[in-house]
């Protein structure tokens, strides 16, 4: 009877405080882990460069779709990413190598893109895809997916159902906070253009594209190094 009473112990203030601390620490951990690698502030000029021939309404709609796509990508990586990789026998270094190639290619393409709205570029503005390359790899690249999978794989074993619910709620809340940051950074990216001017914006876009090219090579090298170390 005593054991049954312990199992059915009422939910008290100390439990609520403990769960609140777990929720807050988990939310901050995931958000702080994702923000530097997702880097929505730094990606905003690249988003603006990719949508420079779009109207304001088209750019705002793309920002909403990118935010929505990013939500599902990050959430899926957190909850089932490690299981998917294990099912297909894919390691994180291989993901980094493949993603580094994609990011490098995208950065090189954007670095050498035409900055004048010719008829072909203007016509393609209405058909630009929100998922590739705006969502992946521009916003949620291989680095972000790797970090999300790593964070999701750190779930404690043997946790109670209430603790798992708190952890899951914190993960969802952190992804929502990140997605809102992405949306507002992209939604108001044009205001940055008005401050910098056409020349300043073009310089910022080219510089961001070069940094993205370097990041892609760095991701590729880190994946190769980790894969070589694992084989050795």
Kinemage of the C-alpha trace (Angstrom):
@kinemage 1
@onewidth
@group {chain A} dominant
@subgroup {mainchain}
@vectorlist {calphas} color= white
{ca unk a 1} P 0.000 0.000 0.000
{ca unk a 2} L 2.883 2.319 0.852
{ca unk a 3} L 4.525 1.563 -2.469
{ca unk a 4} L 1.296 2.368 -4.279
{ca unk a 5} L 1.024 5.670 -2.424
{ca unk a 6} L 4.560 6.570 -3.482
{ca unk a 7} L 3.723 5.883 -7.129
{ca unk a 8} L 0.559 7.967 -6.917
{ca unk a 9} L 2.237 10.787 -4.976
{ca unk a 10} L 0.432 14.065 -5.759
{ca unk a 11} L 2.102 16.627 -7.990
{ca unk a 12} L 3.442 19.307 -5.636
{ca unk a 13} L 5.243 22.631 -5.835
{ca unk a 14} L 8.728 21.097 -5.707
{ca unk a 15} L 7.921 18.883 -8.702
{ca unk a 16} L 6.646 21.908 -10.598
{ca unk a 17} L 9.801 23.893 -9.817
{ca unk a 18} L 12.041 20.984 -10.834
{ca unk a 19} L 10.191 20.545 -14.121
{ca unk a 20} L 10.313 24.299 -14.754
{ca unk a 21} L 14.085 24.265 -14.257
{ca unk a 22} L 14.415 21.312 -16.651
{ca unk a 23} L 12.200 23.073 -19.204
{ca unk a 24} L 14.142 26.344 -19.008
{ca unk a 25} L 17.605 24.760 -19.114
{ca unk a 26} L 16.646 22.479 -22.029
{ca unk a 27} L 15.092 25.340 -23.993
{ca unk a 28} L 18.148 27.557 -23.515
{ca unk a 29} L 20.543 24.706 -24.284
{ca unk a 30} L 18.891 23.819 -27.601
{ca unk a 31} L 18.378 27.440 -28.678
{ca unk a 32} L 21.934 28.432 -27.743
{ca unk a 33} L 23.271 25.369 -29.540
{ca unk a 34} L 21.336 26.037 -32.741
{ca unk a 35} L 21.551 29.838 -33.000
{ca unk a 36} L 25.265 30.201 -33.843
{ca unk a 37} L 25.152 27.539 -36.563
{ca unk a 38} L 21.741 28.478 -38.023
{ca unk a 39} L 22.811 32.142 -37.802
{ca unk a 40} L 19.607 33.724 -39.159
{ca unk a 41} L 21.054 37.234 -38.811
{ca unk a 42} L 24.048 36.365 -40.960
{ca unk a 43} L 21.921 34.428 -43.460
{ca unk a 44} L 19.492 37.323 -43.975
{ca unk a 45} L 21.717 39.096 -46.554
{ca unk a 46} L 22.053 35.819 -48.470
{ca unk a 47} L 18.280 35.358 -48.407
{ca unk a 48} L 17.929 38.906 -49.671
{ca unk a 49} L 20.430 38.255 -52.439
{ca unk a 50} L 18.546 35.149 -53.554
{ca unk a 51} L 15.220 37.031 -53.572
{ca unk a 52} L 16.450 40.371 -54.903
{ca unk a 53} L 14.167 40.178 -57.954
{ca unk a 54} L 11.065 39.233 -55.925
{ca unk a 55} L 8.361 41.651 -54.866
{ca unk a 56} L 7.794 42.428 -51.188
{ca unk a 57} L 4.782 40.110 -51.083
{ca unk a 58} L 6.731 37.271 -52.703
{ca unk a 59} L 9.668 37.750 -50.321
{ca unk a 60} L 7.402 37.783 -47.267
{ca unk a 61} L 5.656 34.608 -48.445
{ca unk a 62} L 9.030 32.928 -48.992
{ca unk a 63} L 10.130 33.951 -45.481
{ca unk a 64} L 7.023 32.288 -44.023
{ca unk a 65} L 7.559 29.091 -46.009
{ca unk a 66} L 11.253 28.967 -45.116
{ca unk a 67} L 10.367 29.368 -41.435
{ca unk a 68} L 7.792 26.577 -41.686
{ca unk a 69} L 10.194 24.262 -43.514
{ca unk a 70} L 12.902 25.013 -40.956
{ca unk a 71} L 10.511 24.098 -38.142
{ca unk a 72} L 9.866 20.620 -39.508
{ca unk a 73} L 13.527 20.030 -40.419
{ca unk a 74} L 14.857 21.016 -36.998
{ca unk a 75} L 12.101 19.245 -35.103
{ca unk a 76} L 12.552 16.064 -37.126
{ca unk a 77} L 16.308 16.178 -36.616
{ca unk a 78} L 15.862 16.565 -32.864
{ca unk a 79} L 13.348 13.774 -32.362
{ca unk a 80} L 14.049 11.152 -35.033
{ca unk a 81} L 17.285 12.230 -36.727
{ca unk a 82} L 19.546 9.847 -34.801
{ca unk a 83} L 17.156 6.932 -35.436
{ca unk a 84} L 17.030 7.668 -39.182
{ca unk a 85} L 20.826 7.747 -39.447
{ca unk a 86} L 21.094 4.530 -37.456
{ca unk a 87} L 18.482 2.847 -39.667
{ca unk a 88} L 20.372 3.679 -42.877
{ca unk a 89} L 23.801 3.122 -41.324
{ca unk a 90} L 24.912 6.718 -41.976
{ca unk a 91} L 27.357 8.423 -39.634
{ca unk a 92} L 27.458 12.129 -38.772
{ca unk a 93} L 30.859 12.661 -40.494
{ca unk a 94} L 29.361 11.439 -43.775
{ca unk a 95} L 26.454 13.874 -43.329
{ca unk a 96} L 28.951 16.690 -42.780
{ca unk a 97} L 30.956 15.765 -45.900
{ca unk a 98} L 27.881 15.635 -48.128
{ca unk a 99} L 26.477 18.811 -46.607
{ca unk a 100} L 29.806 20.589 -46.939
{ca unk a 101} L 29.843 19.870 -50.667
{ca unk a 102} L 26.312 21.306 -51.021
{ca unk a 103} L 27.099 24.434 -48.969
{ca unk a 104} L 30.354 25.033 -50.863
{ca unk a 105} L 28.592 24.700 -54.206
{ca unk a 106} L 25.803 27.043 -53.130
{ca unk a 107} L 28.225 29.643 -51.766
{ca unk a 108} L 30.268 29.584 -54.993
{ca unk a 109} L 27.135 29.971 -57.102
{ca unk a 110} L 25.908 32.938 -55.050
{ca unk a 111} L 29.358 34.529 -55.029
{ca unk a 112} L 29.408 34.551 -58.853
{ca unk a 113} L 25.737 35.364 -59.398
{ca unk a 114} L 24.638 38.285 -61.535
{ca unk a 115} L 23.516 41.323 -59.518
{ca unk a 116} L 21.503 42.913 -62.338
{ca unk a 117} L 17.876 41.913 -62.957
{ca unk a 118} L 17.966 40.617 -66.500
{ca unk a 119} L 14.792 39.130 -67.990
{ca unk a 120} L 15.723 35.554 -67.109
{ca unk a 121} L 16.447 36.384 -63.468
{ca unk a 122} L 13.275 38.432 -63.127
{ca unk a 123} L 11.201 35.662 -64.636
{ca unk a 124} L 12.688 33.045 -62.299
{ca unk a 125} L 11.938 35.156 -59.220
{ca unk a 126} L 8.335 34.003 -59.149
{ca unk a 127} L 9.352 30.333 -59.350
{ca unk a 128} L 12.130 30.270 -56.724
{ca unk a 129} L 11.818 27.261 -54.464
{ca unk a 130} L 11.404 27.911 -50.731
{ca unk a 131} L 12.929 24.566 -49.736
{ca unk a 132} L 16.053 24.391 -51.909
{ca unk a 133} L 18.173 26.385 -51.599
{ca unk a 134} L 16.473 28.870 -49.254
{ca unk a 135} L 15.635 26.435 -46.458
{ca unk a 136} L 18.334 23.864 -47.102
{ca unk a 137} L 21.240 24.502 -47.130
{ca unk a 138} L 20.970 28.305 -46.677
{ca unk a 139} L 19.010 28.308 -43.408
{ca unk a 140} L 19.124 24.759 -42.017
{ca unk a 141} L 22.323 23.298 -43.384
{ca unk a 142} L 24.253 20.142 -42.512
{ca unk a 143} L 25.821 21.834 -39.507
{ca unk a 144} L 22.418 22.723 -38.069
{ca unk a 145} L 21.086 19.224 -38.732
{ca unk a 146} L 24.165 17.651 -37.135
{ca unk a 147} L 23.824 19.831 -34.027
{ca unk a 148} L 20.096 19.084 -33.778
{ca unk a 149} L 20.689 15.331 -34.131
{ca unk a 150} L 23.436 15.463 -31.517
{ca unk a 151} L 21.261 17.393 -29.073
{ca unk a 152} L 18.345 15.042 -29.665
{ca unk a 153} L 20.500 11.990 -29.040
{ca unk a 154} L 21.327 13.230 -25.523
{ca unk a 155} L 17.907 12.274 -24.157
{ca unk a 156} L 18.255 10.757 -20.658
{ca unk a 157} L 17.470 7.064 -20.416
{ca unk a 158} L 15.038 5.913 -17.746
{ca unk a 159} L 13.313 9.290 -17.426
{ca unk a 160} L 9.729 9.341 -16.218
{ca unk a 161} L 6.815 10.199 -18.489
{ca unk a 162} L 6.358 13.703 -16.979
{ca unk a 163} L 10.068 14.419 -17.469
{ca unk a 164} L 9.919 13.235 -21.081
{ca unk a 165} L 6.896 15.475 -21.657
{ca unk a 166} L 8.778 18.440 -20.187
{ca unk a 167} L 11.841 17.715 -22.328
{ca unk a 168} L 9.713 17.327 -25.460
{ca unk a 169} L 7.838 20.552 -24.746
{ca unk a 170} L 11.116 22.407 -24.205
{ca unk a 171} L 12.503 21.064 -27.492
{ca unk a 172} L 9.390 22.183 -29.383
{ca unk a 173} L 9.471 25.603 -27.703
{ca unk a 174} L 13.150 26.087 -28.574
{ca unk a 175} L 12.526 25.213 -32.219
{ca unk a 176} L 9.570 27.628 -32.321
{ca unk a 177} L 11.788 30.375 -30.873
{ca unk a 178} L 14.462 29.656 -33.494
{ca unk a 179} L 11.900 29.633 -36.309
{ca unk a 180} L 10.485 32.994 -35.174
{ca unk a 181} L 14.025 34.394 -35.170
{ca unk a 182} L 14.520 33.124 -38.722
{ca unk a 183} L 11.220 34.582 -39.892
{ca unk a 184} L 11.782 38.058 -38.464
{ca unk a 185} L 15.396 38.155 -39.678
{ca unk a 186} L 14.273 37.314 -43.224
{ca unk a 187} L 11.031 39.291 -43.078
{ca unk a 188} L 12.779 42.550 -42.252
{ca unk a 189} L 15.958 41.924 -44.229
{ca unk a 190} L 14.952 44.587 -46.745
{ca unk a 191} L 15.109 47.265 -44.070
{ca unk a 192} L 18.818 46.476 -43.825
{ca unk a 193} L 19.086 47.187 -47.549
{ca unk a 194} L 17.555 50.609 -47.130
{ca unk a 195} L 20.127 51.441 -44.482
{ca unk a 196} L 23.135 50.047 -46.361
{ca unk a 197} L 22.086 51.130 -49.842
{ca unk a 198} L 22.496 49.163 -53.072
{ca unk a 199} L 26.295 49.150 -53.072
{ca unk a 200} L 26.578 48.308 -49.382
{ca unk a 201} L 24.052 45.498 -49.712
{ca unk a 202} L 25.864 44.025 -52.716
{ca unk a 203} L 29.141 44.080 -50.771
{ca unk a 204} L 27.451 42.441 -47.776
{ca unk a 205} L 25.877 39.733 -49.939
{ca unk a 206} L 29.186 38.939 -51.669
{ca unk a 207} L 31.033 38.896 -48.352
{ca unk a 208} L 28.385 36.625 -46.820
{ca unk a 209} L 28.582 34.330 -49.848
{ca unk a 210} L 32.368 34.082 -49.469
{ca unk a 211} L 31.986 33.311 -45.751
{ca unk a 212} L 29.435 30.642 -46.643
{ca unk a 213} L 31.906 29.157 -49.137
{ca unk a 214} L 34.512 29.009 -46.377
{ca unk a 215} L 32.010 27.458 -43.958
{ca unk a 216} L 31.183 24.779 -46.524
{ca unk a 217} L 34.850 23.882 -46.914
{ca unk a 218} L 35.246 23.853 -43.122
{ca unk a 219} L 32.255 21.507 -42.722
{ca unk a 220} L 33.664 19.273 -45.458
{ca unk a 221} L 37.098 19.183 -43.805
{ca unk a 222} L 35.674 18.512 -40.327
{ca unk a 223} L 33.630 15.619 -41.684
{ca unk a 224} L 36.643 14.187 -43.497
{ca unk a 225} L 38.827 14.543 -40.402
{ca unk a 226} L 36.231 12.845 -38.173
{ca unk a 227} L 35.763 10.053 -40.704
{ca unk a 228} L 39.519 9.509 -41.000
{ca unk a 229} L 39.915 9.468 -37.212
{ca unk a 230} L 37.108 6.924 -36.884
{ca unk a 231} L 38.655 4.678 -39.545
{ca unk a 232} L 42.083 4.935 -37.948
